[in-house]
Amino acid sequence: MSKTEDDQYVNSRRRALRRLACGVTAYLIIPLALVVLLNFCRASLMSAFGLDDATMDEYVNLAYRIILVAFIAGLPVLLLGVAYRYYAVGSRAKLLFGILRTTVSALWLILVVTYAASSFDISSMIDDSPITHVTLHMTDLMLLIGLIMLIWIIVPIGEYIGGRKEYRRRLKERQDAEDQQSVWMS
């Protein structure tokens, strides 16, 4: 069996650190880069949409608030993802953290999109807009997306069921090797 196949059945700090780096990138660095890009394109956006400085400042501050809410609410998702990636396939800990991560991810998505949707008033974004009233039913959409994300609970359950025998076999081999080593040491 190759080293790569063997690694999934052993707890790994490397996998956890990789997940931490990806999570920080997804939840913090990319959104902040978008806000920096928004500030960089500020003059173009102001002229294209006919916005004044005060209105543009309001939208930039709104973007910062949405990113802050997304990051703070995303911290549990990030930490659960790190714990999920640390544990080996087939372990009960990976199953537990996988189910928790999926559930919290669905709640995170509902919270962030609901907060962002409630923060925007589309008709006031553009002066002299023919749009007088827009109603977005984000709640129904977010509940649907949350339900679809909860279906992802099948993934950690499938990993647990599919990898449990191999995980227990590897655990027993490791225990036997440690017992053998302790016999030789004494």
Secondary structure as UniProt FT lines:
FT   HELIX           3..7
FT   TURN            8..9
FT   HELIX           13..24
FT   HELIX           25..29
FT   HELIX           30..40
FT   HELIX           42..49
FT   HELIX           53..86
FT   TURN            89..90
FT   HELIX           92..119
FT   HELIX           122..124
FT   TURN            127..128
FT   HELIX           138..151
FT   TURN            152..153
FT   HELIX           154..185
//
